Amino acid sequence: MTEQRQSPAIYATQTVLMRHGDAALGVPDADRPLTRRGREAVRLVAEALAGRSLQAPGIVSSPFLRARESADLIAERLRLPL
């Protein structure tokens, strides 16, 4: 009798890394907000990501203002928690 072996389950993980949008100049560095151009660029990325079938549990972001603003825009468009 031949024994059949089951294949182990394979789970793929997908990670998307994104840099924040263009930020205003200023000090302290952590408090620099996105510029209008930066917000527009992040919105374009959010639209591109929305067109893909990503299955993400949420978004992780740096606490810096420009990163948080970028993450907020992505999270809002993709309906994901931060």
Residue pairs with C-beta under 8 A, 6 or more apart in sequence:
14 54
14 55
14 56
16 49
16 54
16 56
18 45
18 70
18 74
20 34
20 38
20 42
20 62
20 64
20 66
20 67
20 69
20 70
21 34
21 35
21 37
21 38
21 39
21 40
21 41
21 42
21 66
21 69
21 70
22 34
22 35
22 37
22 38
22 41
23 32
23 33
23 34
23 35
23 38
23 65
23 66
24 32
24 33
24 34
24 35
25 32
26 32
29 64
30 63
30 64
30 65
31 65
32 64
32 65
32 66
33 65
33 66
33 69
34 42
34 66
34 69
34 70
38 66
38 69
38 70
39 69
39 73
42 69
42 70
42 73
42 74
43 73
43 77
45 74
46 73
46 74
46 76
46 77
46 78
47 77
49 74
49 77
49 78
50 77
50 78
54 78
56 78
56 80
57 80
57 81
58 75
58 80
58 81
58 82
59 71
59 74
59 75
59 78
59 80
59 81
59 82
60 71
60 82
61 67
61 68
61 70
61 71
61 82
62 68
71 82
72 82
74 80
75 81
75 82
